[in-house]
């Protein structure tokens, strides 16, 4: 294996400070080093990278194109190190971090509301919840538990089915004012908002009712159901979304069912974790909590 090209943190800090101030002297004052020490660190960095990072013009510094490019990358590194260090500072020795990945709409509309009280019962477990469009975090080791929608087959993982869903067409009430819908096919004359993750949804919804329309694939496309719901509330068109995501809006009247036909989705919501993590206490704790929220 070839040797990694890894400069020291001191060198990166010296370079970043010098680039920000365009002065070795001011960088040295900020870092509590000598001017010669900062200059030496930058020189060693330039030697390692085989590129000049600064131009020395009339006792003033100026970033080279390579220096400007490297500065952007170094800022990312230093920022991440700072975030990670502060992250660890917030926890005690007995605290465990449980990394959870979830698809955005599910996380906002179902998972987060159902986590109320988890921290009180498990004060030693701190949740780190992140949005993921695709459920690959488990395989990459960046998540301990993943919530996802699909078929529940995932090599190397234990997938626990949580619940199934049905999708319904919803829109703002004013969109239907004055409209006479003779049948479900009349919806095709309205704007049909599409879901990137379920491109066949409208086609299948019409087909289930024995209808075919050339417009089932036409319309603005959204990455998340949450975005589609926001567009529906704004009166942009009709969204075909899981009913559990829209219960609040249906209850308060900001959205209505455009046509009373619910279609069962071809899949279910799952909680997944690596097979070897089945008895890890923090993973078991979240699994048991989730099952309680679903009534066992």
C-alpha positions in Angstrom: 0.0 0.0 0.0 1.4 3.4 -0.9 2.1 5.9 1.8 -0.7 8.3 2.5 -0.2 12.0 1.8 -1.2 13.3 5.1 0.2 16.7 6.2 0.1 17.6 9.9 -2.7 19.6 11.5 -0.2 22.2 12.4 0.8 22.7 8.8 -2.9 22.9 7.7 -3.6 25.5 10.4 -0.6 27.6 9.5 -1.6 27.5 5.8 -5.2 28.4 6.5 -4.3 31.3 8.9 -1.7 32.6 6.4 -4.2 32.4 3.5 -6.9 34.1 5.5 -4.6 37.0 6.6 -2.3 36.9 3.6 0.4 37.4 6.2 2.8 34.9 7.9 3.2 37.5 10.7 -0.5 37.8 11.5 -0.9 34.0 11.2 1.9 33.5 13.7 0.3 36.0 16.1 -3.0 34.2 15.9 -1.5 30.7 16.4 1.0 31.8 19.0 4.0 30.7 16.9 6.9 32.5 15.5 6.8 33.9 12.0 9.6 31.6 10.9 7.7 28.6 12.3 4.6 29.4 10.2 6.7 30.0 7.1 8.6 26.7 7.6 5.3 24.8 8.0 3.9 26.3 4.8 7.2 25.6 2.9 7.1 21.9 4.0 3.5 21.7 2.8 4.4 23.2 -0.6 7.2 20.7 -0.9 4.8 17.8 -0.1 2.2 19.0 -2.5 4.8 19.9 -5.2 3.0 23.2 -5.8 3.5 26.7 -4.7 0.6 27.8 -2.5 1.6 31.5 -2.2 3.3 34.1 -4.4 5.7 36.4 -2.4 5.3 39.8 -4.1 6.9 42.8 -2.5 6.7 41.3 1.0 3.0 40.5 0.5 1.4 37.1 0.1 -0.9 36.2 -2.7 -2.6 32.8 -3.1 -1.7 30.9 -6.3 -4.6 29.1 -8.2 -3.4 25.8 -6.5 -3.4 27.6 -3.1 -7.0 28.8 -3.6 -8.1 25.3 -4.5 -6.3 23.8 -1.6 -7.7 26.4 0.8 -11.3 25.4 0.1 -10.4 21.7 0.8 -8.4 22.6 4.0 -11.4 24.7 5.3 -13.6 21.6 4.9 -11.1 19.4 6.9 -10.6 21.9 9.7 -14.4 22.5 10.0 -15.1 18.8 10.2 -12.4 18.3 12.8 -13.8 21.2 14.9 -17.4 19.8 14.6 -16.2 16.3 15.5 -14.3 17.5 18.5 -17.1 19.6 19.8 -19.4 16.6 19.2 -17.4 14.4 21.5 -17.2 17.1 24.2 -21.0 17.1 24.6 -21.1 13.5 25.9 -19.9 11.9 29.1 -18.0 8.7 29.4 -21.1 6.6 29.9 -22.9 8.0 26.9 -23.4 6.0 23.7 -24.2 7.5 20.3 -26.8 5.7 18.2 -26.5 6.8 14.6 -29.8 6.6 12.8 -30.5 7.1 9.1 -34.0 7.8 7.7 -35.6 9.0 4.5 -36.5 12.6 4.9 -40.4 12.6 4.9 -40.6 9.5 7.1 -38.2 11.1 9.5 -40.1 14.4 9.8 -43.6 13.1 9.8 -43.3 9.7 11.6 -40.0 9.0 13.3 -39.3 12.3 15.1 -42.8 12.6 16.7 -42.6 8.9 17.8 -39.2 9.5 19.5 -40.7 11.7 22.1 -39.7 10.3 25.5 -37.0 8.0 24.2 -34.2 10.2 25.7 -35.9 10.3 29.1 -36.0 6.5 29.2 -32.5 6.1 27.8 -30.5 9.1 29.0 -27.2 7.4 28.2 -28.2 7.0 24.5 -27.8 10.1 22.3 -29.4 9.9 18.9 -27.6 11.2 15.8 -30.3 11.3 13.1 -29.5 12.0 9.5 -31.5 12.2 6.3 -30.7 9.6 3.6 -32.5 9.2 0.3 -31.1 5.7 -0.2 -30.6 3.1 2.5 -26.9 2.5 2.1 -25.7 4.0 5.4 -25.7 0.6 7.1 -23.4 -1.0 4.5 -21.0 2.0 4.7 -20.9 1.8 8.5 -22.2 5.4 8.9 -25.4 4.3 10.7 -26.3 1.8 13.4 -30.0 1.7 12.5 -31.7 2.6 9.2 -35.4 3.2 8.6 -36.4 2.6 5.0 -39.3 1.8 2.7 -38.9 -1.3 0.4 -39.2 -5.0 0.3 -37.3 -5.9 3.4 -34.5 -7.9 1.8 -31.0 -6.6 2.5 -27.9 -8.8 2.5 -26.1 -8.8 5.9 -28.9 -6.9 7.6 -31.9 -7.8 9.9 -35.0 -6.0 8.6 -38.0 -5.7 10.9 -41.2 -4.7 9.3 -42.9 -1.8 11.0 -46.1 -1.1 9.0 -47.5 -1.0 5.5 -49.1 2.0 3.9 -51.7 3.2 1.4 -51.4 6.2 -0.9 -54.1 8.7 -1.6 -54.4 11.7 -4.0 -54.5 15.0 -2.1 -54.7 18.6 -3.1 -55.7 22.1 -1.8 -59.5 22.5 -1.4 -59.6 25.4 -3.8 -58.2 23.2 -6.6 -61.4 21.3 -6.7 -63.8 24.3 -6.5 -66.0 24.3 -9.5 -64.5 21.1 -10.8 -66.8 18.2 -11.6 -65.0 15.0 -11.5 -67.0 12.3 -13.2 -64.5 9.6 -12.4 -60.9 9.2 -11.2 -59.7 9.7 -14.8 -60.7 13.3 -14.6 -57.8 13.9 -12.2 -55.5 13.5 -15.2 -56.6 16.8 -16.4 -55.1 18.4 -13.3 -51.4 18.7 -12.6 -50.1 15.4 -11.3 -47.1 15.8 -9.0 -44.6 13.0 -9.4 -42.4 11.3 -6.8 -38.8 10.6 -7.8 -38.6 7.5 -5.6 -41.9 6.1 -7.0 -42.2 7.0 -10.7 -44.9 4.4 -11.4 -47.2 5.5 -8.6 -49.8 7.5 -10.7 -49.8 5.0 -13.5 -50.5 2.1 -11.0 -53.2 4.2 -9.2 -55.1 4.8 -12.4 -54.5 1.2 -13.6 -55.9 -0.3 -10.4 -59.2 1.4 -11.3 -59.2 0.2 -14.8 -58.1 3.5 -16.2 -55.3 4.5 -18.6 -54.1 8.1 -19.2 -51.2 9.5 -21.2 -50.7 12.1 -18.4 -49.8 9.6 -15.6 -46.1 10.3 -15.9 -46.4 14.0 -16.6 -46.0 16.7 -14.0 -43.4 18.3 -11.8 -41.1 15.8 -10.0 -40.1 16.0 -6.3 -37.3 14.2 -4.4 -39.4 13.9 -1.2 -43.1 13.5 -0.3 -42.6 16.4 2.0 -41.8 18.7 -0.9 -44.8 17.4 -2.9 -47.1 18.0 0.1 -45.9 21.6 0.3 -46.6 22.1 -3.4 -50.0 20.5 -3.0 -50.8 22.9 -0.1 -49.7 25.8 -2.3 -52.3 24.7 -4.9 -49.8 23.5 -7.5 -51.5 20.2 -8.2 -52.4 16.8 -6.9 -50.0 14.7 -4.9 -50.2 11.0 -4.5 -48.8 10.4 -1.0 -48.9 7.9 1.8 -51.9 8.6 4.0 -49.9 8.5 7.3 -47.9 11.5 6.0 -50.9 13.7 5.4 -53.2 12.9 8.4 -52.6 16.3 10.0 -53.4 18.3 6.8 -56.5 16.3 6.2 -57.7 16.9 9.7 -57.2 20.6 9.6 -58.6 21.0 6.1 -55.5 22.4 4.4 -55.6 19.4 2.1 -58.5 17.2 0.9 -58.8 13.8 -0.8 -59.1 14.5 -4.5 -60.7 11.2 -5.3 -61.6 8.6 -2.7 -59.5 5.6 -3.8 -56.6 4.4 -1.7 -53.9 2.2 -3.2 -51.9 -0.2 -1.1 -48.2 0.4 -1.6 -46.0 -2.4 -3.0 -43.7 -2.4 0.0 -43.5 -1.6 3.7 -41.5 0.5 6.2 -38.7 -1.3 7.9 -36.2 -0.8 10.7 -32.8 -2.4 9.8 -29.6 -3.1 11.5 -26.5 -5.2 10.8 -26.9 -8.9 11.6 -24.0 -8.8 14.1 -25.7 -5.9 16.0 -28.8 -7.8 17.0 -27.9 -7.9 20.7 -26.2 -4.5 20.9 -28.0 -2.8 23.8 -28.5 0.6 22.1 -29.9 -1.0 18.9 -32.2 -3.2 21.0 -33.4 -0.2 22.9 -34.5 1.6 19.7 -36.1 -1.5 18.3 -38.1 -2.1 21.4 -39.1 1.5 21.6 -40.3 1.5 18.0 -42.3 -1.6 18.6 -44.0 0.0 21.6 -44.9 3.0 19.5 -46.6 0.7 17.0 -48.5 -1.0 19.8 -46.3 -4.1 19.9 
